[in-house]
């Protein structure tokens, strides 16, 4: 399976695509493609988010005057998109972390993967 891309799993009914400009959409798509190819991203493009759980990270997308965050979890067989939000404050709001944890737990439970650790 050399060269195969990990699929992106967008949680239907949970995650909405933000109103990116064309440039923002290209940047987000490029970063997601790099993840799909198995590349490990670091700052300034991504950083770990252990406060959400193991293998969780955020992509940092600058789009004109907006900062966007795409929270994701690296699974062995996919990249699970947990949340997309516009970053308006220095700290990520607690309800965003809670929503990411709930979505991850629901996904893992549906797959029979047990509980969330982290």
One Martini backbone bead per residue (centre of mass of N, CA, C, O) as a GRO file, in nm:
protein
  118
    1UNK     BB    1   0.054   0.065   0.015
    2UNK     BB    2   0.223   0.252  -0.132
    3UNK     BB    3   0.115   0.591  -0.141
    4UNK     BB    4  -0.115   0.594   0.037
    5UNK     BB    5  -0.391   0.761   0.156
    6UNK     BB    6  -0.525   0.891   0.418
    7UNK     BB    7  -0.821   0.936   0.527
    8UNK     BB    8  -1.070   1.164   0.577
    9UNK     BB    9  -1.270   1.222   0.876
   10UNK     BB   10  -1.586   1.355   0.863
   11UNK     BB   11  -1.828   1.442   1.083
   12UNK     BB   12  -2.136   1.401   1.029
   13UNK     BB   13  -2.307   1.686   1.152
   14UNK     BB   14  -2.043   1.836   1.297
   15UNK     BB   15  -1.865   1.937   1.052
   16UNK     BB   16  -1.769   2.247   0.915
   17UNK     BB   17  -1.692   2.436   0.655
   18UNK     BB   18  -1.526   2.706   0.616
   19UNK     BB   19  -1.496   3.047   0.494
   20UNK     BB   20  -1.277   3.030   0.283
   21UNK     BB   21  -1.054   3.124   0.096
   22UNK     BB   22  -0.872   3.021  -0.155
   23UNK     BB   23  -0.602   3.032   0.003
   24UNK     BB   24  -0.702   2.881   0.257
   25UNK     BB   25  -0.786   2.620   0.112
   26UNK     BB   26  -0.506   2.551   0.004
   27UNK     BB   27  -0.358   2.537   0.272
   28UNK     BB   28  -0.533   2.324   0.409
   29UNK     BB   29  -0.507   2.108   0.184
   30UNK     BB   30  -0.199   2.080   0.198
   31UNK     BB   31  -0.177   1.994   0.495
   32UNK     BB   32  -0.365   1.746   0.474
   33UNK     BB   33  -0.199   1.598   0.258
   34UNK     BB   34   0.055   1.563   0.427
   35UNK     BB   35  -0.084   1.386   0.637
   36UNK     BB   36  -0.184   1.163   0.441
   37UNK     BB   37   0.129   1.092   0.369
   38UNK     BB   38   0.274   1.097   0.678
   39UNK     BB   39   0.347   1.366   0.773
   40UNK     BB   40   0.520   1.557   1.009
   41UNK     BB   41   0.398   1.828   1.186
   42UNK     BB   42   0.492   2.157   1.276
   43UNK     BB   43   0.599   2.434   1.348
   44UNK     BB   44   0.355   2.656   1.235
   45UNK     BB   45   0.124   2.433   1.141
   46UNK     BB   46   0.161   2.245   1.407
   47UNK     BB   47   0.021   2.091   1.713
   48UNK     BB   48  -0.008   1.950   1.996
   49UNK     BB   49  -0.318   1.813   2.189
   50UNK     BB   50  -0.330   1.670   2.493
   51UNK     BB   51  -0.601   1.802   2.603
   52UNK     BB   52  -0.767   1.602   2.421
   53UNK     BB   53  -0.542   1.376   2.325
   54UNK     BB   54  -0.414   1.130   2.184
   55UNK     BB   55  -0.302   1.221   1.869
   56UNK     BB   56  -0.353   1.527   1.898
   57UNK     BB   57  -0.420   1.818   1.687
   58UNK     BB   58  -0.327   2.132   1.522
   59UNK     BB   59  -0.413   2.334   1.270
   60UNK     BB   60  -0.263   2.630   1.116
   61UNK     BB   61  -0.466   2.879   0.958
   62UNK     BB   62  -0.406   3.138   0.741
   63UNK     BB   63  -0.675   3.389   0.647
   64UNK     BB   64  -0.585   3.666   0.625
   65UNK     BB   65  -0.750   3.790   0.917
   66UNK     BB   66  -0.760   3.479   0.980
   67UNK     BB   67  -0.778   3.217   1.226
   68UNK     BB   68  -0.742   2.869   1.196
   69UNK     BB   69  -0.869   2.551   1.327
   70UNK     BB   70  -0.767   2.202   1.304
   71UNK     BB   71  -0.884   1.930   1.461
   72UNK     BB   72  -0.694   1.622   1.519
   73UNK     BB   73  -0.657   1.261   1.464
   74UNK     BB   74  -0.426   1.002   1.462
   75UNK     BB   75  -0.482   0.725   1.285
   76UNK     BB   76  -0.389   0.435   1.142
   77UNK     BB   77  -0.636   0.477   0.892
   78UNK     BB   78  -0.668   0.795   0.973
   79UNK     BB   79  -0.814   1.129   0.975
   80UNK     BB   80  -0.962   1.292   1.245
   81UNK     BB   81  -1.206   1.531   1.241
   82UNK     BB   82  -1.312   1.740   1.519
   83UNK     BB   83  -1.248   2.054   1.430
   84UNK     BB   84  -1.360   2.386   1.319
   85UNK     BB   85  -1.207   2.712   1.383
   86UNK     BB   86  -1.209   3.033   1.484
   87UNK     BB   87  -0.949   3.230   1.600
   88UNK     BB   88  -0.999   3.490   1.869
   89UNK     BB   89  -0.817   3.370   2.096
   90UNK     BB   90  -0.550   3.257   2.270
   91UNK     BB   91  -0.757   3.056   2.384
   92UNK     BB   92  -0.911   2.768   2.388
   93UNK     BB   93  -1.214   2.680   2.436
   94UNK     BB   94  -1.351   2.442   2.639
   95UNK     BB   95  -1.588   2.346   2.448
   96UNK     BB   96  -1.397   2.241   2.227
   97UNK     BB   97  -1.265   2.017   2.385
   98UNK     BB   98  -1.526   1.869   2.458
   99UNK     BB   99  -1.620   1.813   2.167
  100UNK     BB  100  -1.373   1.650   2.079
  101UNK     BB  101  -1.396   1.426   2.291
  102UNK     BB  102  -1.681   1.332   2.216
  103UNK     BB  103  -1.631   1.265   1.917
  104UNK     BB  104  -1.408   1.061   1.968
  105UNK     BB  105  -1.570   0.867   2.145
  106UNK     BB  106  -1.794   0.808   1.942
  107UNK     BB  107  -1.615   0.694   1.720
  108UNK     BB  108  -1.478   0.467   1.884
  109UNK     BB  109  -1.740   0.325   1.967
  110UNK     BB  110  -1.840   0.265   1.674
  111UNK     BB  111  -1.562   0.091   1.624
  112UNK     BB  112  -1.475  -0.056   1.899
  113UNK     BB  113  -1.223   0.128   2.052
  114UNK     BB  114  -1.315   0.244   2.307
  115UNK     BB  115  -1.146   0.460   2.495
  116UNK     BB  116  -1.025   0.759   2.580
  117UNK     BB  117  -0.698   0.883   2.577
  118UNK     BB  118  -0.527   1.164   2.759
   0.00000   0.00000   0.00000
